[in-house]
Amino acid sequence: MEPTVRLTLDQIERMPPEALALELLQRLPERQAVRRDRFLFEVLNESRPRQPAGSMTVTHSDDLMQEHQAAVMSLVEGWQRLVLDGLLVDWPPKDRRYTTEGHGEMYQLTRWGRQVRGRGGDGSALIAARRRLGVELHPHLAGRLRDAVSVGAFEQAALLALRAIEARIRDLTGDPRGKRGERLTGTGLMQHAFASESGPLADPDAEPGERVGTMNLFAGAFGAVRNGLVHTEVEWSDPIEAAEYVLLADLLMRQLDRAERRVVRGAGK
């Protein structure tokens, strides 16, 4: 295992599975498969108080794990958290060398696991962001964002999502132009599409304040969020915030479902 801060038995027993999982993650080799039972034994053995020279020590894994059952349970819970979060995978699949009873299963870090491991103590933010996006995204977004979300590229996913919103609005409004014939984009397109009195996507049955609010919701998303993603360098500083932008785009896309139904009904009159 790579050198890292030594855990004590008391720390192992008291740490929640999520925090212990990140500690285990830093001890796992980046591209080498490990046997689960041996790995956990090494962590457990490392955590015991240092024994005086010449004293009797427990060296068999079964005896050690029997002696410290509470710590073993905590370690297993932390390991399982790594598996559930997609950071570890059985590897290699169905390896015949390790099917004999008594041999532990082999695991290796996934690509996602290596990315989270590389963030060190900040890896929890990446995990939290991905959990936020565990919901079923709108069909117009799910396919576009699958690859970006799977590797934790949440800022890229947010930008792709808002671009999809813009493209759909342009399609629903007939690719509108400005006074000089320029193509409307971003905030200008949103203000045109949802203008309270004349916007082609505005809801004529809604109260005036609601129509203005809807226009501001779409325009604000592009003015405050999309423009920031486009015009500033992405530094992956807050993946949770970026994940929330994706969920905002999901909400806007569902608002467009209603707008599209109004457009279709209007065209059928």
C-alpha positions in Angstrom: 0.0 0.0 0.0 1.2 3.5 -0.6 2.3 5.5 2.4 -0.5 7.6 4.0 -1.6 8.7 7.4 -1.9 5.8 9.8 -5.3 5.0 11.2 -5.9 3.7 14.7 -8.3 1.0 15.6 -10.5 3.6 17.4 -10.6 5.8 14.3 -11.6 2.8 12.1 -14.4 1.8 14.5 -15.8 5.4 14.8 -15.5 6.7 11.2 -18.6 6.6 9.1 -18.4 4.4 6.0 -18.2 7.3 3.6 -15.2 8.8 5.3 -13.5 5.4 5.8 -14.1 4.6 2.1 -12.0 7.6 1.1 -9.2 6.6 3.5 -9.2 3.1 1.9 -9.2 4.6 -1.5 -6.0 6.5 -0.9 -4.3 3.2 0.1 -5.4 1.3 -3.0 -2.9 1.1 -5.9 -4.0 3.0 -8.9 -3.8 0.3 -11.6 -3.1 -2.9 -9.8 -5.7 -5.5 -8.7 -5.8 -6.3 -5.0 -7.3 -9.2 -3.0 -9.9 -7.8 -0.6 -9.2 -10.0 2.4 -5.4 -9.4 2.2 -5.9 -5.6 1.7 -8.2 -5.2 4.7 -5.9 -7.4 6.8 -3.0 -5.1 6.0 -5.1 -2.0 7.0 -6.2 -3.7 10.2 -2.7 -4.9 11.1 -1.2 -1.4 10.4 -3.8 0.2 12.8 -2.8 -1.9 15.9 -0.7 -0.2 18.6 3.0 -0.8 18.0 4.2 -3.9 19.9 7.4 -3.9 21.9 10.3 -5.7 20.3 10.2 -9.4 21.1 6.6 -9.5 22.2 4.0 -12.0 20.8 1.9 -10.6 18.0 -1.1 -11.9 16.1 0.0 -12.6 12.5 -2.7 -14.8 11.1 -5.5 -12.8 9.4 -8.3 -14.9 10.8 -7.1 -14.5 14.4 -6.5 -10.8 13.9 -10.0 -10.2 12.4 -11.6 -12.2 15.2 -9.8 -10.1 17.8 -11.0 -6.8 16.3 -14.5 -7.6 14.9 -15.8 -4.1 15.3 -13.0 -2.6 13.3 -13.4 -5.3 10.6 -17.1 -4.5 10.3 -16.2 -0.8 9.8 -13.6 -1.7 7.1 -16.0 -3.9 5.3 -18.7 -1.2 5.3 -16.1 1.3 3.9 -15.1 -1.2 1.2 -18.7 -1.8 0.2 -19.2 2.0 -0.1 -16.4 2.1 -2.6 -18.2 -0.6 -4.6 -21.6 1.0 -4.4 -20.2 4.4 -5.6 -18.6 2.7 -8.6 -15.0 3.3 -7.5 -14.1 -0.4 -7.4 -14.9 -3.3 -9.6 -14.3 -7.1 -9.6 -11.1 -7.6 -11.6 -10.3 -9.5 -13.6 -13.8 -10.9 -14.2 -14.3 -14.5 -13.1 -10.6 -15.1 -12.5 -10.3 -18.9 -12.1 -7.2 -18.5 -9.9 -9.4 -17.0 -7.1 -12.4 -19.3 -7.1 -11.2 -21.7 -4.4 -12.9 -21.4 -1.1 -10.9 -19.2 1.3 -9.5 -16.9 -1.3 -10.7 -13.3 -1.4 -12.1 -11.6 -4.4 -9.9 -9.4 -6.6 -10.8 -5.8 -7.1 -9.3 -2.9 -9.0 -10.0 0.9 -9.2 -12.3 2.0 -12.0 -11.6 5.0 -14.2 -13.9 6.9 -12.0 -12.2 5.6 -8.9 -8.8 6.8 -10.2 -10.2 10.2 -10.8 -11.7 10.5 -7.3 -8.5 9.1 -5.8 -6.5 11.8 -7.6 -8.5 14.5 -5.9 -7.3 13.3 -2.4 -9.4 14.8 0.4 -11.6 16.6 -2.2 -12.8 13.4 -3.7 -15.9 13.5 -1.6 -17.2 16.5 -3.6 -17.0 14.5 -6.8 -18.8 11.6 -5.3 -21.5 13.9 -3.9 -22.0 15.6 -7.3 -22.4 12.2 -9.0 -25.0 11.1 -6.5 -27.0 14.3 -7.2 -27.1 13.2 -10.8 -28.3 9.7 -10.0 -31.8 10.8 -11.0 -33.4 10.1 -14.4 -32.6 13.1 -16.5 -34.9 14.4 -19.2 -34.7 12.2 -22.4 -33.3 15.2 -24.3 -30.4 15.4 -21.9 -29.7 11.8 -20.7 -27.9 10.7 -23.9 -26.0 13.9 -24.4 -24.7 13.9 -20.8 -24.1 10.2 -20.1 -20.4 10.2 -21.0 -19.6 13.5 -19.2 -21.4 12.5 -16.0 -19.8 9.0 -16.0 -16.3 10.5 -15.8 -17.2 13.3 -13.4 -17.0 16.1 -16.0 -19.9 18.0 -14.4 -19.0 21.5 -15.7 -18.9 20.1 -19.2 -22.2 18.4 -18.6 -23.8 21.6 -17.4 -22.6 23.4 -20.5 -23.9 20.7 -22.8 -27.2 20.7 -21.0 -27.7 24.4 -21.5 -26.6 24.2 -25.1 -29.3 21.6 -25.6 -31.9 23.9 -24.0 -30.8 26.7 -26.4 -31.0 24.4 -29.5 -34.5 23.2 -28.5 -35.8 26.8 -28.0 -34.3 27.9 -31.3 -36.1 25.0 -33.0 -39.4 25.7 -31.3 -39.3 29.4 -32.2 -38.2 29.1 -35.8 -34.6 30.3 -35.3 -35.5 33.9 -34.6 -33.3 36.9 -35.7 -32.6 40.3 -34.2 -33.3 43.7 -35.7 -30.1 43.5 -37.7 -30.7 40.0 -38.9 -28.3 38.4 -36.4 -29.1 35.1 -35.0 -30.5 35.3 -31.4 -28.6 33.4 -28.8 -28.3 33.0 -25.0 -30.1 35.6 -23.0 -31.5 37.4 -26.0 -33.1 34.3 -27.3 -34.7 33.5 -24.0 -36.1 37.0 -23.7 -37.5 36.8 -27.2 -39.0 33.3 -26.7 -40.6 34.0 -23.4 -41.5 37.7 -23.7 -44.5 38.3 -21.5 -46.8 39.8 -24.2 -45.4 38.4 -27.5 -43.1 35.5 -26.8 -43.9 32.4 -28.9 -43.3 30.1 -25.9 -45.0 32.3 -23.3 -48.1 30.8 -21.7 -51.1 33.1 -22.6 -53.2 31.5 -19.8 -50.6 32.4 -17.1 -50.7 35.5 -15.0 -48.5 38.3 -16.2 -46.2 38.0 -13.3 -45.7 34.3 -13.9 -44.9 34.9 -17.6 -42.3 37.5 -16.6 -40.9 35.1 -14.0 -40.6 32.3 -16.5 -38.7 34.6 -18.9 -36.4 35.6 -16.1 -35.8 32.0 -15.1 -34.6 31.1 -18.6 -32.7 34.3 -19.2 -31.1 34.1 -15.8 -29.9 30.6 -16.4 -28.1 31.7 -19.5 -26.8 35.0 -18.2 -25.5 33.8 -14.8 -24.7 30.2 -15.5 -24.1 29.5 -19.2 -22.1 32.7 -19.7 -19.9 31.9 -16.7 -19.1 28.4 -18.0 -18.3 29.7 -21.5 -16.3 32.7 -20.6 -14.2 31.5 -17.6 -11.7 28.7 -17.3 -13.1 25.5 -15.9 -11.1 24.6 -12.8 -13.3 21.8 -11.3 -13.4 23.8 -8.0 -17.0 23.0 -7.1 -18.4 19.9 -8.8 -21.5 19.9 -6.6 -22.5 23.3 -7.9 -21.9 22.2 -11.5 -24.1 19.2 -10.8 -26.9 21.5 -9.6 -26.6 23.4 -12.9 -27.3 20.2 -14.7 -30.4 19.7 -12.6 -31.5 23.3 -13.3 -31.2 22.5 -17.0 -33.3 19.4 -16.5 -36.0 21.6 -14.9 -35.9 24.0 -17.8 -36.1 21.2 -20.3 -39.3 19.9 -18.6 -40.7 23.4 -18.8 -40.1 23.3 -22.5 -42.2 20.1 -22.7 -45.2 22.2 -21.7 -44.2 25.0 -24.1 -43.9 22.6 -27.0 -47.4 21.2 -26.3 -48.8 24.7 -26.5 -47.0 25.3 -29.8 -48.3 22.1 -31.2 -51.9 22.9 -30.1 -51.6 26.3 -31.6 -50.4 25.0 -34.9 -53.3 22.6 -35.0 -56.0 25.3 -34.7 
